[in-house]
Amino acid sequence: MPSTPVLSALLLLFSAITAPGALAGERSAPARSNHASTVLIETASQQYADGQLDQAAATLERALHIQPNNPATLHYLGVLRLQQGLYEQAETLAQRSNLRVGNNHALRSRNLQLIEAAHKAQGDGVLPTAAY
């Protein structure tokens, strides 16, 4: 099971999406941001906070249909997949995000933490828990 500090950090990073400027790195490039996907990400954040993981994942998947290469959306869906016990998907999403992250070193670091948590969870075979 991923350590509580790692999970807490991942959860805080996911909830930070609604904070102003949380996607500033992605918003600076017009090709990576649009209003519809931003609204979907914010909706997913609220669903996640309400403990509706399946709904939040479905909402993030809709956002990815709009912008399939958005590194933040890939990361957030990876966090959800980790919480759902879909460790390989979590790792794959974090890796896809890192391919598109550019110079956003903070997001790259969070992706590496997500990959590490997925590896650890696969080794333990224990579903990570979320604090709501």
Phi, psi and omega in degrees: 000135178300147181296153180303318179299321180294313179297318179299318179296317179297318180294318178295322179295321179294316182290340180290351183300330182277353179286144179303132177080007181298330179252026186306319179299319180284326182290339182289341179251111185305328182291344185257357185222145169205159188299317183299316181290326178297317178298318179297320179296318178296321177297316179298322179298318179292318177299318178298314179298329179277001179082014181264073187296317181296318179293319179297318178297316179297321179294317178294325177296323175296319177298323179290333175294327178284315181227083185295344183251018180285112185296327179291317180296318177301317180297311183297322176294324176298320177298316179297316181298324175299313180297329181276358179084012179263072191295319179295320177295320179301314180296315180299317179296319178295321178294317177299319178299316181296332177292339186244002190286340180062230183268011181280087184293329179294315179292321177301317179296317179295323177296319178296322176296321179295316178299316179298316179296322179294318177299314182296317180295322178296322180291323181279331184069022182245133179290126177296148178255152180248144174263121183263000000 
